[in-house]
Amino acid sequence: MEIPILTSYVVSITSKDCWIFYKMTLLILSTLSLPLTAICYFYSKIKLCIFFALIFFVSNIIFAHGLLYEDYTLFFYLLLLLCVVFPVLCLTAFALDVKYGIFCIDTSFSSIIAWIFSPILLPINLIILYLGN
Amino acid sequence: METKKIFISAGETSGDIHGSNLIREIHKKNPSITFHGLGRNRMVEAGMHCIHDMSSRSVMWLHTLKKIPELWNIFKDCTRFFDEEKPELVILIDYAGFNFYLAKSAKRRNIPVMYYISPQLWAHGSWRVKKIRKLVDRMVVVYPFEEAFYANEGVSVKYVGHPLFDELHMREIDEAFVEKMKDGEDKAIVSLLPGSRKQEIRRLLPVLLKTATVIHERNPSVKFIVSCSNKRNLELIEGITKSFASANSNKNLPIEIVTGKISEVIKASSLCISSSGTVVLEIANYHVPMVICYRVSPFSYFIARPFMTTPYICLVNAIAKKTVVPEKLMYRDDYKWLASRATELLLDEEKREMCIAGLKEITSLIGTPGASAKAADEALSMI
């Protein structure tokens, strides 16, 4: 009879540790990738910039999903729309414009949108994490 | 004889001046041509039938958003003009944002498009040359290096020289006013030219005034002139100067504000500290040493940095492809740097002479008048 109790105790400790480790990893990744993206952008290292931006977006989306999805699903999707979908769409339009020159408007404006909206993800995640603790 | 119609569009003050000179030159060669379009009082005086007055429509960045409904109505009127009057040629002068839409609209209607005074694609956003290749039949450019830039991208291009030198050639200097500013004394005059847009003045003038304070501490005999490009900016410049004077410990800073008369201000000066822009060519024309700066917010600096494809913000240095005059794109108040460079150019004879020699070399390259006449020839060859 003792073995299942012990097993469940061990499993619960392990999963709790895992979640802390998981959260810490996401926290470090999302916090570090933002300044790295900014540095690469400033020095025009475009491929590295895209790489770190992807890490930033992916880690923050997973982070926000873990923190928000169950209890605040609508807020999670709104956050995703504003801080991920909107800037990424603008940047895609900019990339297409650079490649094919399709718009009359100066699309370099999209980088301003991306740098205003995307970083919001991180402080929101940090605030929710802080409030959750 | 059937009258030919040319549609012409300029949004900025400088575009209005160069547009008016172009209209006059075309009229000299073919008086039967009529001009219709967008511009300001100078173009109307030169004989253009104004579809919309573009005064107070010179905006940048986010301020453009407020003007979208107005600009949309203007655009609709222009396309209606294209449909109803079918002009022989569309001439667009600088003002890239709005003029690109007009170029697209004209192109759709098979109206040839000439673009006079290129947006500075060689300095930032060079990918936009693809749009120009699609929308414009001929680029008529004003800087020598622009010709190679467009030719390499497969755009039909013609270098005509800078029309500012036509304007300067015609302008008569008020020598009495120059002498009045000098006041018969042998004092060095440093003029501060903070630009013509209100946004620029708000950002740059406080830095220039701090610079003046440091220069005055090092050389108390120097006199300062703040150049106000037009009366609309006078109140703003006076306000900034007064509030600076009341907050500053150096109450005896000798500053005079001069409205208009920019050529006279430059000619009376031993040194100019100016914002980056076409005005630097005017300063170069009078062979006056200068320090050039442009002030942006740290965020704008961060955003714009990857798009800058030229190492120079000053046209003089970009034309010379070397640093002839000290320049700095600032994201904070680097007034000590400005004061050091200014003091060097005021006191170090060797540096001063080198700078003047560099300016003479540049004006010998680009300073000859006749750009408007050459641009007129290009326009007429397209009809």
Chai-1 contact restraints between the chains, C-beta under 6 A:
chainA,res_idxA,chainB,res_idxB,connection_type,confidence,min_distance_angstrom,max_distance_angstrom,comment,restraint_id
A,F42,B,R305,contact,1.0,0.0,6.0,A-B,restraint_1
A,S44,B,P306,contact,1.0,0.0,6.0,A-B,restraint_2
A,V98,B,W127,contact,1.0,0.0,6.0,A-B,restraint_3
A,G101,B,K130,contact,1.0,0.0,6.0,A-B,restraint_4
A,G101,B,K131,contact,1.0,0.0,6.0,A-B,restraint_5
A,C104,B,F100,contact,1.0,0.0,6.0,A-B,restraint_6
A,C104,B,Y101,contact,1.0,0.0,6.0,A-B,restraint_7
A,C104,B,K104,contact,1.0,0.0,6.0,A-B,restraint_8
A,S108,B,G125,contact,1.0,0.0,6.0,A-B,restraint_9
A,S108,B,F307,contact,1.0,0.0,6.0,A-B,restraint_10
A,S111,B,I303,contact,1.0,0.0,6.0,A-B,restraint_11
A,I112,B,I303,contact,1.0,0.0,6.0,A-B,restraint_12
